[in-house]
């Protein structure tokens, strides 16, 4: 396997009316054998990035290297890349088995080895019962698994997976995620996964590249993205339910740090719970945005008060929506909470669970009382 490096990559689509800058100054290094997810909403630039790596789109600016070799000017067939397409792209005249074996036959692998590898791959993806069928006679989910199998069964320097399990039912998807991750690790496959599904990205990827507006917002492990988001976009995009957001003005002295939250809520904490460097920053930049994860908002006695909008028990946790200062926030508890809509509810949050963002730049200032 080989290391993949994207250096200052741009993608500009030029039309008669205007130019669309889909990917902007994109820098990314994927280590040999690493699994990386490109995560973002529709139109964020993740698929354009994947297609440039595969060779289906030209690079407007910048370079792409694989194993130290520039590949951005090479045709797709010469890049040593295997790709599983979201839209399947199977060969209709070939059986499912022959589709999976296509690259193996092209490489003139011995027939017995081909058969063994196709059989093992089909069993892993639970499509071993349809190997003699044609694409038109099987379901969309089975076609998608065949496309995935055709990519993974190859010997390649890089594997590109474009929404590889979007057509599968949730239970099967959960099972296959574990199997596919084990396979990629066992074979040390350098892999890029494109997805809009946070669960899929968290389950499969070693690191996640969060994209928005063609710009790389943050590249980090799933745990770091949630605990230490680099900016307000990543903070609110990562996590389900999303992070609660409050604009606030900070007052501080030697003993106390007080956040005056828009809407009237006042949060006060001992100054000793914040680093000296952060206290200095808060004096210089008193207008901030507070981010609080739903699981960090605890129902019970606390300074945040509001009226319950809804209370849902989801089988293993309770989601309570509360109207606070003209906005709705969500609190998540692992125990059963019984609150009726319209009832009053108080919430508390520890200083260690505060994410503080600069209100103007939206970049992270601190997490849990420590400078970002």
C-alpha positions as CSV (number, residue, x, y, z in Angstrom):
1,X,0.0,0.0,0.0
2,X,1.1,3.6,-0.5
3,X,0.7,7.1,1.1
4,X,-1.7,9.5,-0.7
5,X,-0.9,13.2,-0.6
6,X,-3.2,16.0,-2.0
7,X,-1.3,19.3,-2.1
8,X,-3.1,22.6,-2.7
9,X,-5.8,20.9,-4.9
10,X,-8.5,23.1,-6.5
11,X,-11.4,22.1,-8.6
12,X,-13.1,24.8,-10.7
13,X,-16.0,24.0,-12.9
14,X,-16.3,26.6,-15.7
15,X,-19.6,27.3,-17.3
16,X,-20.7,30.0,-19.7
17,X,-22.4,32.0,-16.9
18,X,-19.9,31.6,-14.0
19,X,-17.1,29.5,-12.5
20,X,-17.9,27.2,-9.6
21,X,-15.0,26.7,-7.2
22,X,-16.0,23.3,-5.8
23,X,-12.8,22.4,-4.0
24,X,-10.5,25.1,-2.6
25,X,-6.8,24.7,-1.7
26,X,-7.3,21.2,-0.4
27,X,-4.4,19.6,1.5
28,X,-4.6,16.1,2.8
29,X,-2.2,13.2,3.7
30,X,-3.5,9.7,4.0
31,X,-1.0,7.4,5.6
32,X,-0.2,4.0,4.1
33,X,-2.9,1.5,5.3
34,X,-5.0,4.3,6.8
35,X,-8.8,4.6,6.4
36,X,-10.0,8.2,5.9
37,X,-13.5,9.4,5.5
38,X,-14.5,12.5,3.5
39,X,-17.6,13.7,5.4
40,X,-19.9,16.5,4.6
41,X,-23.3,17.6,3.4
42,X,-24.4,17.4,-0.3
43,X,-22.4,19.8,-2.4
44,X,-19.5,20.2,0.0
45,X,-16.9,19.0,-2.5
46,X,-16.2,15.5,-1.2
47,X,-17.3,13.7,-4.3
48,X,-15.4,16.1,-6.6
49,X,-12.3,15.4,-4.5
50,X,-12.8,11.6,-4.8
51,X,-13.3,11.9,-8.6
52,X,-10.1,13.9,-8.9
53,X,-8.1,11.2,-7.1
54,X,-9.7,8.6,-9.3
55,X,-9.0,10.5,-12.5
56,X,-12.6,11.1,-13.5
57,X,-12.2,14.9,-13.0
58,X,-9.2,17.0,-14.0
59,X,-7.3,18.9,-11.2
60,X,-7.6,22.6,-11.8
61,X,-4.6,23.4,-9.6
62,X,-2.3,21.4,-7.2
63,X,-0.9,17.9,-7.2
64,X,-1.9,14.4,-6.2
65,X,0.7,11.8,-5.4
66,X,0.4,8.1,-4.5
67,X,3.4,6.4,-3.1
68,X,5.5,9.4,-4.0
69,X,4.5,9.2,-7.7
70,X,2.4,12.1,-9.2
71,X,-0.8,10.6,-10.5
72,X,-3.0,13.7,-11.1
73,X,-2.1,13.8,-14.9
74,X,-2.4,10.0,-15.4
75,X,-5.5,8.4,-16.9
76,X,-7.6,6.4,-14.4
77,X,-6.4,3.0,-15.6
78,X,-2.8,3.9,-14.8
79,X,-3.3,5.2,-11.2
80,X,-3.4,1.9,-9.4
81,X,-6.7,2.8,-7.8
82,X,-9.8,0.6,-7.2
83,X,-13.2,2.3,-6.8
84,X,-16.6,1.3,-5.6
85,X,-19.3,3.5,-7.1
86,X,-22.4,4.7,-5.4
87,X,-24.3,4.0,-8.6
88,X,-23.0,0.4,-8.9
89,X,-21.7,0.6,-12.5
90,X,-21.8,-3.2,-13.0
91,X,-21.4,-4.7,-16.5
92,X,-24.9,-5.9,-17.5
93,X,-23.8,-8.8,-19.7
94,X,-21.7,-10.3,-17.0
95,X,-22.9,-12.3,-14.0
96,X,-22.4,-10.9,-10.5
97,X,-19.5,-13.4,-10.1
98,X,-17.8,-12.3,-13.3
99,X,-18.3,-8.7,-12.4
100,X,-16.4,-9.2,-9.1
101,X,-13.7,-11.2,-10.9
102,X,-13.3,-8.8,-13.8
103,X,-10.1,-7.1,-12.7
104,X,-8.6,-10.5,-11.6
105,X,-9.2,-11.9,-15.1
106,X,-7.7,-8.8,-16.6
107,X,-4.6,-9.3,-14.5
108,X,-4.5,-13.0,-15.7
109,X,-4.7,-14.4,-12.2
110,X,-5.0,-18.2,-12.2
111,X,-8.6,-19.4,-12.4
112,X,-8.5,-21.3,-9.1
113,X,-7.2,-18.3,-7.3
114,X,-9.8,-16.1,-8.9
115,X,-12.6,-18.4,-7.9
116,X,-11.3,-18.6,-4.3
117,X,-11.0,-14.8,-3.9
118,X,-14.4,-14.1,-5.4
119,X,-16.0,-16.8,-3.2
120,X,-14.4,-15.3,0.0
121,X,-15.4,-11.8,-1.0
122,X,-19.0,-12.8,-1.8
123,X,-19.3,-14.6,1.5
124,X,-18.1,-11.6,3.4
125,X,-20.7,-9.4,1.7
126,X,-23.4,-12.0,1.9
127,X,-24.0,-12.2,-1.9
128,X,-22.5,-15.7,-2.4
129,X,-26.0,-16.9,-3.4
130,X,-26.3,-14.7,-6.4
131,X,-23.0,-15.1,-8.1
132,X,-24.6,-16.7,-11.2
133,X,-27.3,-14.1,-11.6
134,X,-27.1,-11.0,-13.7
135,X,-27.2,-7.4,-12.3
136,X,-30.7,-6.7,-13.7
137,X,-32.2,-9.6,-11.8
138,X,-30.9,-8.6,-8.3
139,X,-31.8,-5.8,-5.9
140,X,-30.1,-2.4,-5.7
141,X,-28.5,-3.4,-2.4
142,X,-27.1,-6.6,-3.9
143,X,-25.7,-4.6,-6.9
144,X,-24.1,-2.2,-4.5
145,X,-22.4,-5.0,-2.6
146,X,-21.2,-6.5,-5.9
147,X,-19.7,-3.2,-6.9
148,X,-18.0,-3.0,-3.5
149,X,-16.7,-6.6,-3.8
150,X,-15.3,-5.9,-7.3
151,X,-13.2,-3.0,-5.9
152,X,-12.0,-4.7,-2.7
153,X,-11.0,-8.0,-4.4
154,X,-8.4,-6.2,-6.5
155,X,-4.8,-5.6,-5.7
156,X,-4.5,-1.8,-5.7
157,X,-2.4,1.0,-4.1
158,X,-5.6,2.9,-3.1
159,X,-9.2,2.0,-2.5
160,X,-11.9,4.7,-3.1
161,X,-15.4,3.9,-1.7
162,X,-18.2,6.3,-2.7
163,X,-21.2,5.9,-0.4
164,X,-20.6,2.1,-0.6
165,X,-23.5,1.0,1.6
166,X,-26.1,3.7,1.0
167,X,-28.7,1.2,-0.4
168,X,-28.5,-1.3,2.4
169,X,-30.9,-1.7,5.3
170,X,-29.6,-0.6,8.7
171,X,-29.0,-4.0,10.2
172,X,-27.0,-5.4,7.3
173,X,-25.1,-2.1,7.0
174,X,-24.0,-2.4,10.7
175,X,-22.8,-6.0,10.2
176,X,-20.9,-5.2,7.0
177,X,-19.2,-2.1,8.4
178,X,-17.4,-4.3,11.0
179,X,-16.5,-6.9,8.4
180,X,-15.2,-4.4,5.9
181,X,-13.1,-2.5,8.4
182,X,-11.5,-5.8,9.5
183,X,-10.8,-6.6,5.9
184,X,-9.3,-3.2,5.2
185,X,-7.1,-3.5,8.3
186,X,-6.1,-7.1,7.7
187,X,-5.0,-6.2,4.1
188,X,-3.5,-2.8,5.1
189,X,-5.6,-1.1,2.4
190,X,-5.1,2.7,2.1
191,X,-8.7,3.8,1.8
192,X,-10.8,6.9,1.2
193,X,-14.5,6.6,2.0
194,X,-17.0,9.3,0.9
195,X,-20.1,9.5,3.0
196,X,-22.6,11.9,4.5
197,X,-23.4,9.4,7.2
198,X,-21.6,10.2,10.5
199,X,-22.2,6.8,11.9
200,X,-20.5,5.2,8.9
201,X,-17.6,7.6,9.1
202,X,-17.1,7.0,12.8
203,X,-17.4,3.2,12.5
204,X,-15.0,2.8,9.6
205,X,-12.5,5.7,9.5
206,X,-9.2,6.2,11.5
207,X,-9.5,9.9,10.7
208,X,-12.3,12.0,9.2
209,X,-11.9,15.0,6.9
210,X,-14.9,17.3,7.5
211,X,-15.7,19.5,4.4
212,X,-18.0,22.4,3.8
213,X,-18.1,24.8,0.8
214,X,-15.2,23.1,-0.8
215,X,-13.0,23.8,2.2
216,X,-11.4,21.3,4.6
217,X,-12.8,22.3,8.0
218,X,-10.9,19.8,10.1
219,X,-9.0,16.5,9.7
220,X,-8.9,14.5,12.9
221,X,-9.9,11.2,14.6
222,X,-13.7,10.8,15.4
223,X,-13.0,11.3,19.1
224,X,-11.1,14.5,18.6
225,X,-13.7,15.9,16.2
226,X,-16.3,15.6,18.9
227,X,-14.2,16.6,21.9
228,X,-12.2,19.4,20.2
229,X,-13.9,20.8,17.1
230,X,-11.7,23.4,15.3
231,X,-14.6,25.7,14.6
232,X,-18.3,26.2,15.0
233,X,-19.2,24.4,11.8
234,X,-17.5,21.2,12.8
235,X,-18.9,21.5,16.3
236,X,-22.5,21.7,15.1
237,X,-22.1,19.3,12.2
238,X,-20.5,16.5,14.2
239,X,-22.8,14.8,16.8
240,X,-26.4,13.7,16.9
241,X,-28.4,15.4,18.2
242,X,-26.4,18.5,17.2
243,X,-24.5,20.7,19.6
244,X,-26.6,23.4,21.4
245,X,-25.4,27.0,20.6
246,X,-25.7,30.1,22.7
247,X,-24.3,33.6,22.1
248,X,-22.9,35.1,25.3
249,X,-20.8,37.9,26.7
250,X,-18.1,37.1,29.2
251,X,-17.3,39.0,32.4
252,X,-14.4,37.7,34.6
253,X,-12.4,38.6,37.7
254,X,-9.9,36.8,39.9
255,X,-12.6,34.6,41.4
256,X,-15.4,34.2,38.8
257,X,-16.1,33.8,35.1
258,X,-19.7,34.7,34.2
259,X,-21.3,34.1,30.8
260,X,-24.3,36.4,30.1
261,X,-26.2,34.4,27.6
262,X,-28.6,36.0,25.1
263,X,-32.1,35.5,26.4
264,X,-31.2,36.1,30.1
265,X,-29.5,33.0,31.3
266,X,-26.4,33.6,33.5
267,X,-23.7,30.9,33.9
268,X,-21.1,31.5,36.5
269,X,-18.1,29.3,37.4
270,X,-15.0,29.7,39.6
271,X,-12.1,31.3,37.6
272,X,-9.9,28.4,38.8
273,X,-11.7,26.1,36.4
274,X,-10.3,28.0,33.4
275,X,-6.7,28.2,32.3
276,X,-4.9,31.6,32.7
277,X,-4.3,31.7,29.0
278,X,-8.0,31.3,28.3
279,X,-8.9,34.0,30.9
280,X,-6.7,36.4,29.1
281,X,-8.3,35.6,25.7
282,X,-11.8,36.1,27.2
283,X,-10.8,39.5,28.4
284,X,-9.6,40.4,24.9
285,X,-12.6,38.7,23.2
286,X,-15.6,38.9,25.5
287,X,-18.2,38.2,22.8
288,X,-18.3,34.4,22.3
289,X,-20.5,31.6,21.2
290,X,-21.0,28.7,23.6
291,X,-21.4,25.2,22.4
292,X,-22.9,22.5,24.7
293,X,-23.4,18.9,23.7
294,X,-26.9,17.6,24.5
295,X,-25.5,14.9,26.8
296,X,-23.7,17.6,28.8
297,X,-27.0,19.4,29.5
298,X,-28.2,17.7,32.7
299,X,-31.9,18.0,33.7
300,X,-32.4,19.1,37.4
301,X,-31.3,22.0,39.5
302,X,-29.4,24.5,37.4
303,X,-29.2,28.1,36.0
304,X,-30.7,27.3,32.6
305,X,-34.5,27.2,32.7
306,X,-37.2,26.8,30.1
307,X,-40.3,25.0,29.1
308,X,-40.4,21.4,27.8
309,X,-41.4,21.2,24.1
310,X,-41.2,17.5,23.8
311,X,-39.9,14.5,25.7
312,X,-39.0,11.3,23.9
313,X,-37.8,7.9,25.3
314,X,-35.9,6.2,22.5
315,X,-35.4,2.9,24.2
316,X,-32.0,3.6,25.7
317,X,-32.0,7.3,26.2
318,X,-34.4,10.3,26.6
319,X,-34.3,13.3,24.4
320,X,-35.9,16.4,26.0
321,X,-36.4,19.5,23.9
322,X,-36.7,22.7,25.9
323,X,-37.4,26.3,24.9
324,X,-34.8,28.5,26.5
325,X,-34.7,32.2,25.8
326,X,-36.5,32.0,22.5
327,X,-34.6,29.0,21.1
328,X,-35.0,25.2,21.4
329,X,-32.2,23.2,23.0
330,X,-31.9,19.4,23.5
331,X,-30.8,17.5,26.5
332,X,-30.0,13.8,26.3
333,X,-30.1,11.5,29.3
334,X,-29.5,7.7,29.5
335,X,-32.2,7.3,32.1
336,X,-36.0,7.6,31.6
337,X,-37.2,11.1,32.2
338,X,-40.9,11.9,32.3
339,X,-41.7,15.5,31.5
340,X,-44.9,16.8,30.0
341,X,-44.8,19.5,27.3
342,X,-45.3,22.9,28.8
343,X,-43.7,22.0,32.1
344,X,-40.8,23.9,33.5
345,X,-37.4,22.3,33.6
346,X,-34.0,23.4,34.8
347,X,-30.7,22.4,33.3
348,X,-27.1,22.6,34.4
349,X,-23.7,22.3,32.6
350,X,-20.2,21.9,34.0
351,X,-17.5,24.3,32.9
352,X,-15.5,21.3,31.6
353,X,-18.3,20.6,29.0
354,X,-18.3,24.1,27.5
355,X,-16.9,24.7,24.0
356,X,-16.1,28.3,23.5
357,X,-15.9,29.8,20.0
358,X,-15.0,33.3,18.8
359,X,-18.2,34.9,17.7
360,X,-16.7,36.7,14.8
361,X,-14.3,34.2,13.3
362,X,-16.2,31.1,14.6
363,X,-12.9,29.4,15.3
364,X,-12.6,27.5,18.6
365,X,-11.1,29.3,21.5
366,X,-11.3,26.6,24.2
367,X,-12.7,23.3,25.1
368,X,-13.4,22.4,28.8
369,X,-11.6,25.5,30.1
370,X,-8.4,24.9,28.1
371,X,-7.3,26.9,25.0
372,X,-8.0,25.1,21.8
